Amino acid sequence: MEKFSTWRDPATGIHPFLPFAGKTEYDNIFVKILWILKRTIIGSLLVILRFPLLLVFSILFYTLSFIASLIPVAILRRPIKRIIDAIGARLCLLLMGFHWISSRDVSLSRSKPGTKVTARRIKSGDIMITNHTSYVELLYLTFRFSPVFTAVPNMWKEDSFIGLIPRTFLEALSDIIYFPIHSSPEAQPIDVVLKSANSTKSGPVVIFPEAATTNGRAFIQPVPMFSSLDSCPSVHIFTFKYNYVDFSPAYTAGSFWWHLIRLLAQVNNSMEVRAMKPDETPTLPSSHSPSSSELREWEKEIYSRLVSVCGTRLSSLNSLQKRDFLNYWNSYYKGKKY
């Protein structure tokens, strides 16, 4: 859309914020008629069936998960919460059409082909760094890991102190829908967040370094955040990709509820999860506290490999441009469904 060309990356020509409009051209009239019938009749029936069930299961799942999180003994709390999250989040994904989720390890070495994700020990207090395209990822991460979600200050000031803001599942979902401003004074030092997650056995700490959702066609500039890191945490790189024809599960702009309804109207949705092989993930020296230059190089290498695992390109745009884009988008489509 030319009216949104201001937010097209000048180097790659990719527009990382523009939602996928859907397929509009078909080989012949019969294919188009079948598509219309599928979308109107089958899609409507799926929404009528799935939406109430999803609502009930979501409320029940979140309530039980919240109650489990109140158990004072960590050795009991963690396994009970994992069982509830694994069952509840997977049921929600099934109702959203994600019947099968593909997952595989990715190697950047040509001599080591990608394989199905191998068993790896991801502990409480470890860091999980991922790209960010949709609210669906929150459910998958909850299903697999019951993590601590975080928000990254999205004012994008490179020279200022950057930390993390711990978020609950609902707060993380709210961040995706409303894209609020998070400033650095809200943030806690990363080491404090990691130590807290480890001591309370709350799960790995998920970081979305882009500080905004994209359509998955490019990785926008990550917010620099590791300047205060004093420890050498274990890091795991995961990425999410959606294969689609008529409708993309990626959510970047527009009505959340309308997007969810269109997602539920799909007979099947496809998600691919990629993880970097543990032995290829960049590490910090464990013999001493990392210096500023070591942290910068390590962070740069982490994001470089994350982009490679995504199979996309690094955009020059960042979360500030996403905010400008949303302001223009919301004013342009005010009162309209998209």
C-alpha positions in Angstrom: 0.0 0.0 0.0 1.6 3.2 -1.2 -0.1 5.3 1.5 2.1 3.4 4.1 5.3 3.6 2.0 6.9 5.9 4.6 7.4 2.8 6.8 9.0 0.7 4.0 12.6 -0.2 4.7 14.7 1.8 2.2 17.5 -0.8 2.0 15.4 -4.0 1.5 12.1 -2.6 0.3 10.4 -4.7 2.9 7.4 -3.3 4.9 7.7 -5.1 8.3 4.6 -3.6 9.9 1.9 -3.9 7.2 -0.6 -6.7 7.8 -1.1 -9.3 5.1 -4.2 -8.2 3.2 -5.2 -11.7 2.1 -5.3 -13.3 -1.3 -7.4 -11.4 -3.8 -6.5 -12.9 -7.2 -7.5 -16.4 -8.3 -6.9 -18.7 -11.3 -10.6 -18.7 -12.3 -14.1 -17.8 -11.2 -14.8 -21.3 -9.8 -11.8 -21.2 -7.4 -13.0 -17.8 -6.3 -16.5 -19.0 -5.6 -15.2 -22.0 -3.6 -13.0 -19.6 -1.6 -16.0 -17.3 -0.9 -18.1 -20.3 0.2 -15.3 -21.6 2.4 -14.8 -18.2 4.1 -18.5 -17.3 4.6 -20.1 -20.7 5.4 -17.3 -22.9 6.8 -15.5 -20.0 8.4 -18.7 -18.7 10.1 -19.5 -22.2 11.4 -15.9 -22.6 12.8 -16.1 -19.2 14.5 -19.5 -20.0 16.1 -18.1 -23.3 17.4 -14.6 -22.3 18.4 -15.1 -18.8 19.9 -17.2 -19.7 22.9 -15.1 -22.8 23.6 -11.9 -20.7 23.4 -13.3 -18.1 25.7 -14.4 -20.7 28.3 -11.1 -22.6 28.1 -9.0 -19.4 28.3 -10.7 -18.2 31.4 -10.5 -21.6 33.1 -6.9 -22.1 32.0 -5.8 -18.7 33.2 -7.7 -19.0 36.5 -6.1 -22.4 37.3 -2.7 -21.2 36.3 -3.0 -18.1 38.5 -4.1 -20.2 41.4 -1.1 -22.6 40.9 1.2 -19.6 40.9 0.1 -18.7 44.4 1.4 -22.1 45.8 4.1 -21.0 48.3 6.4 -24.0 47.9 8.4 -23.7 44.6 9.0 -27.5 44.3 5.3 -28.0 44.2 4.3 -24.9 42.4 6.4 -25.3 39.3 5.3 -28.9 38.2 1.6 -28.1 38.9 1.7 -24.9 36.9 3.5 -26.7 34.1 0.8 -29.3 33.8 -2.0 -26.7 33.8 -0.1 -24.5 31.3 0.8 -27.4 29.0 -2.8 -28.7 28.8 -4.6 -25.3 28.8 -2.4 -23.5 26.3 -2.3 -26.5 23.9 -6.1 -26.7 24.0 -6.3 -23.0 23.1 -3.9 -23.5 20.2 -6.0 -26.5 18.9 -9.1 -24.4 19.0 -7.3 -21.7 17.1 -6.6 -24.2 14.3 -3.0 -25.0 15.2 -3.4 -28.8 15.0 0.2 -29.6 14.3 3.2 -27.4 15.2 6.4 -28.0 13.3 9.6 -27.6 15.3 13.2 -28.1 14.3 16.8 -27.2 15.3 18.6 -24.9 12.9 22.3 -25.0 12.3 24.2 -22.3 10.5 26.9 -24.8 9.6 26.4 -26.4 6.2 27.9 -29.6 7.5 25.1 -29.8 10.2 21.7 -30.0 8.6 18.6 -28.9 10.6 16.9 -31.6 12.6 13.8 -31.9 14.8 14.3 -29.9 18.0 16.5 -32.0 20.3 15.9 -32.3 24.0 17.5 -29.4 25.8 17.4 -28.3 29.4 16.0 -24.8 29.7 16.1 -23.8 33.4 14.4 -21.1 35.4 16.5 -17.9 35.0 17.7 -18.8 31.5 17.1 -16.3 28.7 15.0 -17.1 25.7 15.3 -14.6 22.8 12.7 -14.7 20.1 11.3 -12.7 17.2 7.8 -11.3 17.8 5.0 -11.5 15.3 1.8 -12.5 17.1 -0.1 -13.2 20.3 -0.1 -16.9 19.3 3.5 -17.1 20.4 2.6 -16.3 24.0 0.4 -19.4 24.0 3.1 -21.6 22.5 5.7 -20.4 24.9 3.3 -21.0 27.8 2.5 -24.4 26.5 6.2 -25.4 26.2 7.9 -23.5 29.0 5.6 -21.6 31.4 8.1 -18.7 31.2 8.4 -15.2 32.7 7.4 -12.8 29.9 9.1 -9.4 29.8 8.7 -6.1 28.1 11.6 -4.1 26.7 11.6 -0.3 27.1 10.5 0.9 23.7 11.6 4.5 23.7 14.7 3.4 22.0 17.5 5.5 23.5 20.7 3.7 22.9 22.8 5.6 25.5 20.3 5.2 28.3 20.2 2.3 30.8 18.0 -0.5 29.5 16.6 -3.4 31.6 13.5 -5.6 31.5 9.9 -5.2 32.8 8.4 -8.5 34.0 4.9 -9.1 32.6 2.2 -11.7 33.3 0.6 -13.5 30.3 -2.3 -11.0 30.2 0.0 -8.0 30.5 2.1 -9.4 27.6 -1.0 -9.8 25.6 -2.1 -6.3 26.4 1.3 -5.0 25.2 0.7 -6.6 21.9 -2.8 -5.3 21.5 -2.3 -1.7 22.8 1.4 -1.2 22.3 1.9 1.0 25.4 5.0 3.1 26.0 7.5 1.5 28.3 10.2 3.7 29.6 13.6 2.8 31.1 12.7 3.9 34.7 10.1 1.1 34.8 12.7 -1.5 34.0 14.7 -3.7 36.4 18.3 -4.7 35.8 18.4 -7.9 33.8 20.5 -9.7 36.4 17.8 -9.0 39.0 15.0 -10.4 36.8 17.1 -13.5 36.0 18.0 -14.1 39.6 14.4 -13.7 40.7 13.1 -16.1 38.1 15.8 -18.6 39.2 15.2 -18.3 42.9 11.4 -18.6 42.6 11.6 -21.3 40.0 9.3 -19.2 37.7 10.7 -20.4 34.4 13.0 -19.0 31.7 12.8 -15.3 30.9 11.5 -14.5 27.5 12.8 -11.4 25.8 11.3 -9.9 22.6 14.2 -7.6 21.6 12.3 -5.9 18.8 9.9 -4.4 21.4 7.1 -4.6 18.8 5.3 -7.1 16.7 6.1 -7.4 12.9 4.6 -9.3 10.0 7.6 -11.6 10.1 9.0 -10.4 6.8 11.9 -8.7 8.5 13.5 -8.4 11.9 13.5 -4.7 13.1 16.3 -3.1 15.0 16.6 -4.7 18.5 16.6 -2.5 21.5 20.1 -2.5 23.2 19.5 -3.9 26.6 22.5 -5.9 27.9 24.9 -3.2 28.9 24.2 -3.8 32.6 24.6 -7.6 32.5 27.1 -8.9 35.1 26.5 -12.6 34.8 26.9 -15.1 32.0 23.4 -16.6 31.6 22.4 -19.5 29.4 20.7 -18.2 26.2 18.3 -20.0 23.9 17.4 -18.6 20.5 13.9 -19.4 19.1 12.0 -18.0 16.2 8.4 -18.3 14.9 7.2 -18.4 11.3 3.7 -18.8 9.9 2.9 -20.4 6.6 -0.3 -19.1 5.1 -2.4 -18.5 1.9 -5.5 -16.6 2.8 -4.8 -15.1 6.2 -1.7 -14.6 8.3 -1.7 -15.3 12.0 0.9 -12.5 12.4 -0.8 -9.5 14.2 0.8 -6.1 13.7 -2.1 -3.6 13.5 -5.9 -3.3 13.5 -8.6 -4.8 15.8 -7.4 -7.7 17.9 -10.9 -9.2 18.1 -11.4 -9.0 14.3 -8.0 -10.6 13.8 -8.9 -13.4 16.2 -12.2 -14.0 14.5 -10.5 -14.3 11.1 -7.9 -16.6 12.6 -10.7 -18.9 14.1 -12.4 -18.9 10.7 -9.4 -20.7 9.2 -9.8 -24.5 9.0 -6.1 -24.9 9.8 -3.3 -22.6 10.7 0.4 -23.4 10.4 3.3 -22.5 12.8 6.9 -23.4 12.4 9.2 -23.1 15.5 12.9 -22.9 14.8 15.6 -23.2 17.5 19.3 -22.6 17.2 21.4 -25.6 18.1 22.7 -25.1 21.6 26.4 -25.6 20.7 26.1 -22.7 18.1 24.5 -20.2 20.4 27.0 -17.4 21.3 28.3 -17.5 24.9 30.0 -15.0 27.2 33.3 -15.9 28.9 32.5 -17.5 32.3 35.9 -16.8 33.9 35.2 -13.2 34.6 32.5 -10.5 34.5 32.0 -9.5 30.8 33.4 -6.1 29.8 31.3 -3.5 27.9 33.0 -4.4 24.6 32.4 -8.1 25.2 28.8 -7.5 25.9 28.3 -5.4 22.8 30.0 -8.0 20.5 28.0 -10.8 22.2 24.7 -9.0 21.8 25.4 -8.2 18.2 26.2 -11.8 17.5 23.1 -13.0 19.3 20.9 -10.8 17.1 22.8 -11.7 13.9 22.2 -15.4 14.5 18.5 -14.8 15.5 18.0 -13.1 12.1 19.7 -16.0 10.3 17.5 -18.5 12.1 14.4 -16.5 11.2 15.4 -16.6 7.5 14.7 -12.9 7.1 16.7 -9.7 6.8 17.5 -7.0 9.4 15.5 -3.9 8.8 16.7 -0.3 9.6 13.3 0.4 11.2 12.6 0.1 15.0 9.8 0.3 17.5 9.6 4.1 17.3 8.7 3.8 13.6 6.1 1.1 14.6 4.5 3.6 16.9 4.3 6.2 14.2 2.9 3.6 11.8 0.2 2.6 14.2 -0.8 6.2 14.8 -1.2 6.7 11.1 -2.9 3.3 10.6 -5.4 3.9 13.4 -6.3 7.4 12.1 -6.7 6.1 8.5 -8.8 3.1 9.4 -10.8 4.7 12.2 -14.2 3.1 12.5 -13.3 0.5 9.9 -12.6 -3.2 10.3 -9.2 -4.5 9.3 
